[in-house]
Amino acid sequence: MSRFSEPNDPIFRRLDSSISYDRRLGPHDVAQSRAHATMLAAAGIIGEDERDALLGGLDQVAAELEGGTFPFAPDDVDIHMAVERRLTDLVGPVGGKLHTARSRNDQVATDLVLFTRAHADAALAGIGGLRRTLLELAERHLDWAMPGYTHLQRAQPVYLSHHLLAYFWMLGRDAKRFAFVREATEELPLGAGALAGVNFATDRGLLAQQLGFARVAPNSIDAVSNRDFVLDYLSAAAICATHLSRLGAELVLWSSEEFGFAEVADAWASGSSIMPQKKNPDAAELLRAKAPRIVAHLTGLHGVMHGLPLTYNKDLQEDKEHLFDAVDTLELSLAAATGMLGGIAFDRERLAAAAADELIAATDVADLLVRRGVPFRQSHGIVAGLVRDTLAAGKSLSELSREELAAHSPELDDEFYDLLSQRAWLESKVSEGGTALPRVQEQLERARADLG
């Protein structure tokens, strides 16, 4: 029986239906329904025999969902109604008692928070795997010299291990953000009803215990309308994907003939339909492209939530597609980045040759003058003039004569030539967090401890 005198328009039914995508909430819907049936019996709202019938039917529903044999019906609008409809088919009218003391509003919110928690854990696992791969790469390439860049121009030499560890620490911050998402899913919405609570003395603490929540949401209005945890997930995912995009962009550059620093394994590359010589780092390119997709989902859900009055509104149905696609995209990207880095090969000679460019020792020359009492701004100008004249003469810095050095500054002597040893450039960066080898080794120790 319905209050409506005519059926829904078919176009409205298509607009209203979410079963095509929210069916992936099925396992979570069954889990919370089991907990709800158990609580109803414990509170004396239904009988133990009714509870047992419901739990038996839910076991069969779970098996059908897992095995791909669940008989979805044309009139199933969402997974919640589909589960209840199938349960009633299996156990008879007692199936209708399962919805006592709950609403689809708190039911949906609970399914979604369970889903978000599970995938925050999956993101943490994926990040952990990628960080381990980066750490292993850094350990294997501990003292491989390469140029560091600013503005995509050679700036100062670093070790490849130091560069790779930059991504390790980025991802460590991502892990902290997903740990916060995990904490944001610790309040149980179930039991809030449609918005005001329910007319039964339910035991929400028992529900929280069964479903692994730390506590019960304290306000029924907030419980059914809260989607902060989804925004938290999307924000963490957007930042993490942005980090992966930076990694992908560098791997694309490093794989080019112009750089020649690295080559991805064949398993993570593709060829050209017309140019047989090509080996394209497509996996790295796609890491670049996936990030704005996830950022768009974060922006999209902010748009849904913006100005939305309390409590539940059908607009909130739009949370799922943003979340589901972001989850799938991020987990795939993390797995791809881990696999691609696991098979990458770096070219030590090309890296070292680029790091041997004497012009990137300019800062060290300026610091040499500073140690001899020349103010840094003055030494910066002296070295800038030195570089300008060197380039104009078509020479390298080490080819300058002592007379040419003295013309720029009397403080430049034979130590200038000693400084142009590549090892000196790298090992001079002794500040904490710098690229000098002892500092990188300290970093590696911290990284191992951070992974536990």
BELLINZI-V827387 format. One record per residue. N is the residue number from 0. RES is the residue in one small letter. PHI is phi in whole degrees, 0 to 359 (NA if undefined). BURIAL is # if it has 9 or more other C-alpha atoms within 8 Angstrom, else .. D_LAST is the distance of its C-alpha to the last C-alpha in Angstrom with 2 decimals. Layout:
n: <N;N>
res: <RES;RES>
phi: <PHI;PHI>
burial: <BURIAL;BURIAL>
d_last: <D_LAST;D_LAST>
This chain:
n: <0;1;2;3;4;5;6;7;8;9;10;11;12;13;14;15;16;17;18;19;20;21;22;23;24;25;26;27;28;29;30;31;32;33;34;35;36;37;38;39;40;41;42;43;44;45;46;47;48;49;50;51;52;53;54;55;56;57;58;59;60;61;62;63;64;65;66;67;68;69;70;71;72;73;74;75;76;77;78;79;80;81;82;83;84;85;86;87;88;89;90;91;92;93;94;95;96;97;98;99;100;101;102;103;104;105;106;107;108;109;110;111;112;113;114;115;116;117;118;119;120;121;122;123;124;125;126;127;128;129;130;131;132;133;134;135;136;137;138;139;140;141;142;143;144;145;146;147;148;149;150;151;152;153;154;155;156;157;158;159;160;161;162;163;164;165;166;167;168;169;170;171;172;173;174;175;176;177;178;179;180;181;182;183;184;185;186;187;188;189;190;191;192;193;194;195;196;197;198;199;200;201;202;203;204;205;206;207;208;209;210;211;212;213;214;215;216;217;218;219;220;221;222;223;224;225;226;227;228;229;230;231;232;233;234;235;236;237;238;239;240;241;242;243;244;245;246;247;248;249;250;251;252;253;254;255;256;257;258;259;260;261;262;263;264;265;266;267;268;269;270;271;272;273;274;275;276;277;278;279;280;281;282;283;284;285;286;287;288;289;290;291;292;293;294;295;296;297;298;299;300;301;302;303;304;305;306;307;308;309;310;311;312;313;314;315;316;317;318;319;320;321;322;323;324;325;326;327;328;329;330;331;332;333;334;335;336;337;338;339;340;341;342;343;344;345;346;347;348;349;350;351;352;353;354;355;356;357;358;359;360;361;362;363;364;365;366;367;368;369;370;371;372;373;374;375;376;377;378;379;380;381;382;383;384;385;386;387;388;389;390;391;392;393;394;395;396;397;398;399;400;401;402;403;404;405;406;407;408;409;410;411;412;413;414;415;416;417;418;419;420;421;422;423;424;425;426;427;428;429;430;431;432;433;434;435;436;437;438;439;440;441;442;443;444;445;446;447;448;449;450;451>
res: <m;s;r;f;s;e;p;n;d;p;i;f;r;r;l;d;s;s;i;s;y;d;r;r;l;g;p;h;d;v;a;q;s;r;a;h;a;t;m;l;a;a;a;g;i;i;g;e;d;e;r;d;a;l;l;g;g;l;d;q;v;a;a;e;l;e;g;g;t;f;p;f;a;p;d;d;v;d;i;h;m;a;v;e;r;r;l;t;d;l;v;g;p;v;g;g;k;l;h;t;a;r;s;r;n;d;q;v;a;t;d;l;v;l;f;t;r;a;h;a;d;a;a;l;a;g;i;g;g;l;r;r;t;l;l;e;l;a;e;r;h;l;d;w;a;m;p;g;y;t;h;l;q;r;a;q;p;v;y;l;s;h;h;l;l;a;y;f;w;m;l;g;r;d;a;k;r;f;a;f;v;r;e;a;t;e;e;l;p;l;g;a;g;a;l;a;g;v;n;f;a;t;d;r;g;l;l;a;q;q;l;g;f;a;r;v;a;p;n;s;i;d;a;v;s;n;r;d;f;v;l;d;y;l;s;a;a;a;i;c;a;t;h;l;s;r;l;g;a;e;l;v;l;w;s;s;e;e;f;g;f;a;e;v;a;d;a;w;a;s;g;s;s;i;m;p;q;k;k;n;p;d;a;a;e;l;l;r;a;k;a;p;r;i;v;a;h;l;t;g;l;h;g;v;m;h;g;l;p;l;t;y;n;k;d;l;q;e;d;k;e;h;l;f;d;a;v;d;t;l;e;l;s;l;a;a;a;t;g;m;l;g;g;i;a;f;d;r;e;r;l;a;a;a;a;a;d;e;l;i;a;a;t;d;v;a;d;l;l;v;r;r;g;v;p;f;r;q;s;h;g;i;v;a;g;l;v;r;d;t;l;a;a;g;k;s;l;s;e;l;s;r;e;e;l;a;a;h;s;p;e;l;d;d;e;f;y;d;l;l;s;q;r;a;w;l;e;s;k;v;s;e;g;g;t;a;l;p;r;v;q;e;q;l;e;r;a;r;a;d;l;g>
phi: <NA;224;283;269;265;220;287;295;297;304;292;297;297;295;295;281;285;236;297;294;237;278;298;288;278;310;301;289;295;293;299;289;292;300;298;294;297;297;293;301;290;297;274;76;275;231;279;296;293;292;302;297;296;296;294;297;295;294;299;291;300;299;296;294;297;293;273;74;250;299;275;295;251;302;271;289;277;213;294;294;288;295;296;295;296;292;301;292;302;278;247;87;303;298;301;290;281;298;275;300;66;211;235;298;296;283;294;299;300;291;303;290;290;295;298;296;299;300;273;295;297;295;296;299;294;296;295;300;295;292;295;297;296;297;296;297;297;297;294;284;239;305;247;274;283;206;279;270;234;229;56;60;247;303;240;216;286;219;269;304;301;296;296;297;293;302;289;302;286;304;292;297;293;299;299;296;294;288;295;294;302;303;294;291;258;269;256;276;281;303;104;281;70;291;188;248;99;233;269;228;278;279;247;290;298;296;300;300;297;294;263;80;268;282;199;262;300;282;229;294;295;295;300;276;255;287;229;303;296;289;300;299;298;297;295;299;293;296;291;298;295;295;298;296;293;292;299;300;298;292;295;297;297;294;276;285;298;296;266;67;278;209;222;282;294;304;295;242;227;221;260;250;288;232;248;293;277;283;228;262;279;298;298;294;296;290;299;297;282;287;302;296;297;289;302;296;294;298;297;298;288;302;296;296;281;302;70;282;288;288;250;278;227;298;309;295;299;286;293;289;295;298;292;298;291;296;302;297;293;294;295;294;294;297;295;293;299;295;295;295;293;297;246;284;237;260;258;297;293;294;299;294;296;292;287;276;302;295;297;280;269;302;296;295;295;300;293;301;295;299;297;261;98;279;304;301;298;290;295;301;293;299;290;300;294;299;295;300;291;297;295;295;273;68;249;263;300;290;274;291;280;297;293;294;297;297;294;271;195;292;279;268;225;299;297;303;289;297;295;280;282;304;300;297;300;287;282;282;273;267;294;302;85;276;266;302;306;300;290;295;296;298;298;298;297;297;295;299;294;295;284;74>
burial: <.;.;.;.;.;.;.;.;.;.;.;.;#;.;.;.;#;#;#;.;.;#;#;.;#;#;#;#;#;#;#;#;#;#;#;#;#;#;#;#;#;.;#;.;.;#;.;.;.;#;#;.;#;#;#;.;#;#;.;.;#;#;.;#;#;.;.;.;.;.;.;.;.;.;.;#;#;#;#;#;#;#;#;#;#;#;#;#;.;.;#;.;.;#;#;#;.;#;.;.;#;#;#;#;#;#;#;#;#;#;#;#;#;#;#;#;#;.;#;#;#;#;#;#;.;#;#;#;#;#;#;#;#;#;#;.;#;#;#;.;#;#;.;#;#;#;#;#;#;.;.;.;.;#;#;#;#;#;#;#;#;#;#;#;#;.;#;#;.;#;#;#;.;#;#;.;#;#;#;#;#;#;.;#;#;#;#;#;#;#;#;#;#;#;#;.;#;#;.;.;.;#;.;#;.;.;#;#;#;.;#;.;#;#;#;#;#;.;.;#;#;#;#;#;#;.;.;.;#;#;#;#;#;#;#;#;#;#;#;#;#;#;#;#;#;#;#;#;#;.;#;#;.;#;#;#;.;.;#;#;#;#;#;#;#;.;.;#;#;#;#;#;.;.;.;.;.;.;.;.;#;#;#;#;#;#;#;#;#;#;#;#;#;#;#;.;#;#;.;#;#;#;.;#;.;.;.;.;.;.;#;#;.;.;.;#;.;#;#;#;.;#;#;.;#;#;#;.;#;#;#;.;#;#;#;#;#;#;.;#;#;.;.;#;.;.;#;#;.;#;#;#;#;#;#;.;.;#;.;#;#;#;#;#;#;#;#;#;#;#;.;.;.;#;.;#;.;.;#;#;.;#;#;.;#;#;#;.;.;#;#;.;.;.;#;#;#;.;.;#;.;.;.;.;#;#;.;#;.;.;.;#;#;.;.;#;#;.;#;#;.;#;.;#;#;#;#;.;#;#;.;.;.;#;#;#;#;.;#;#;.;.;#;#;.;.;#;#;.;.;.;.>
d_last: <59.08;58.14;59.57;60.05;63.35;62.26;59.25;56.57;57.38;55.56;54.10;52.79;51.23;49.38;48.25;47.23;45.46;41.68;41.52;40.96;37.42;36.48;36.88;33.17;32.77;34.62;31.84;30.83;34.53;35.05;32.09;33.40;36.94;36.06;34.64;37.72;40.16;38.58;38.81;42.40;43.46;41.73;43.55;46.84;47.30;47.59;48.47;46.18;48.14;47.56;43.85;43.78;45.77;43.43;40.30;42.02;43.02;39.56;38.17;40.69;39.90;36.19;37.17;39.49;36.95;34.37;37.08;38.65;41.95;42.02;45.57;45.27;48.68;50.36;50.51;46.79;45.91;42.25;39.81;40.39;44.12;43.68;41.63;44.18;47.07;45.77;44.98;48.58;49.90;48.19;48.90;51.91;52.70;50.05;47.55;48.99;47.84;44.16;44.57;46.00;44.32;42.20;42.90;41.63;40.40;37.84;37.28;36.38;34.09;32.23;31.88;30.60;27.99;26.73;26.67;24.85;22.14;21.67;21.47;19.15;16.72;17.83;17.32;13.72;13.25;15.41;13.74;10.33;12.47;14.36;11.65;10.52;14.29;14.87;12.43;14.24;17.50;16.96;16.31;19.44;21.52;20.57;24.20;25.97;28.21;29.11;30.95;29.30;31.44;32.92;35.51;34.76;36.60;35.28;34.19;32.15;30.41;26.64;24.35;23.21;19.63;20.03;21.55;18.92;16.16;18.37;17.62;13.84;14.27;16.97;14.90;12.31;15.44;16.43;13.40;14.47;17.96;17.30;15.57;18.91;20.81;19.20;20.48;23.81;24.38;24.35;28.15;30.51;33.61;35.41;38.45;39.42;42.17;43.86;43.25;44.85;43.40;45.26;48.39;46.79;44.98;41.71;38.55;35.85;33.48;33.83;33.14;29.97;28.79;29.67;28.03;24.76;25.68;24.89;28.39;31.69;32.81;35.33;37.91;39.45;40.63;37.22;35.60;37.71;37.75;34.12;32.33;30.06;27.00;28.31;28.91;25.38;24.04;26.56;25.79;22.04;23.06;25.72;23.51;20.88;23.84;25.33;22.33;22.70;26.40;25.94;23.90;26.64;29.37;28.16;27.87;31.42;32.70;31.01;32.42;35.94;38.57;38.90;35.36;34.60;31.08;29.44;30.51;28.83;29.26;32.39;30.46;29.39;32.80;36.32;39.83;42.88;45.74;48.25;46.68;45.65;43.92;41.27;37.54;36.10;32.38;32.92;29.34;28.43;31.59;30.79;27.42;29.68;32.04;29.75;28.52;31.95;32.39;29.49;30.69;34.09;32.83;31.41;34.77;36.64;35.16;35.76;39.32;39.56;38.37;40.38;43.33;42.88;44.73;43.38;42.75;42.30;43.95;44.08;42.50;39.15;39.53;38.61;35.01;34.11;35.00;33.14;29.98;30.33;30.95;28.11;25.67;27.11;27.23;23.68;22.15;24.52;23.75;19.97;20.74;23.42;21.46;18.76;21.63;23.69;21.17;20.39;24.08;25.04;26.98;27.46;30.76;30.23;33.94;34.37;31.41;32.74;36.27;35.37;33.44;36.56;38.71;40.16;40.68;36.98;37.49;39.78;37.42;36.96;40.77;41.12;38.71;40.80;43.80;42.01;41.25;44.99;45.93;46.50;45.27;42.49;44.64;47.43;45.23;43.81;47.42;48.35;45.57;46.31;49.91;48.88;46.86;49.76;52.33;50.16;49.80;53.52;54.44;52.23;50.47;46.98;46.05;46.32;49.88;51.17;53.67;53.57;56.53;54.79;51.80;54.18;55.92;52.79;51.85;53.10;49.58;48.51;49.14;47.81;44.29;44.24;44.45;41.77;39.47;39.90;37.74;34.78;32.35;33.72;33.00;29.32;28.82;30.75;27.97;26.51;25.57;22.03;20.31;23.14;23.51;24.66;22.78;21.49;20.11;18.44;16.87;15.60;14.24;12.45;10.79;9.81;8.68;6.40;4.98;5.38;3.78;0.00>
